[in-house]
Amino acid sequence: MVWAKNGSTTLSGTADEINVSLTTDKTMTVLTHAFSSGVLTDRFRVGNTTVDSGSNYSRRTSTDGSADSTAVSQSIMYDALGGLSNVNKFNITYIVNIATEEKLLIGFGAITDTAGSGTAPQRSEYVCKWANTSNQFDKWQNTNGGAGDYVTNSNTTILASDLTPEAGKTIETGSIYIDTDTNQRYFWNGSSWSLQA
């Protein structure tokens, strides 16, 4: 199984959402690294063609090893880390995305809490599901439910396992290759490599 980048969005300014379009796939990993100005309450949704904002999600979460918290028939999924201002947050979410099954997600998150080495970061574990048994999702959205914004360089990247590798690139005529073991130079003439005389 080869993992490849399926979709990625990096913000170039402030926003309330990070939206990623992707190719449908059965297994995926979502990496989100969010920075905030003001309060960050990071939530996420998925959808086919458009993001589903109906009451089709449920979740179970635990923060810093506490007892589980659950919510059903929700319009959004989340990891329970939130409500903090001007933070740095990182989540890893693993997903099974089979068209005829409910979509299952399991993930882990960390958030800086108060800046500096005198305060430990917070952590969360979460499992969520999207109760859609008709389609694979091809949209992912992080949305801030807090009073702040995602700021520049906040990023969501999605990796997938069943993508077709990209075709090889053409080598530009005149390229030089240096073999560091023999300290020899080779030149590409457009069809073959030749050793420098």
Secondary structure, DSSP 8 states (H G I E B T S, - for coil): ---EEEEEEE-SS-BSEEEEE----SEEEEEEEEEEESEEEEEEEEESSS---SS-EEEEEEETT---EEEEEES-EEEEEEEEES-EEEEEEEEE--TTS-EEEEEEEEE--SSSTTS--EEEEEEEEE---S----EEEEEE-SSSEE-TT-EEEEEESS----------TT-EEEETTTTEEEEE-SS-EEE--
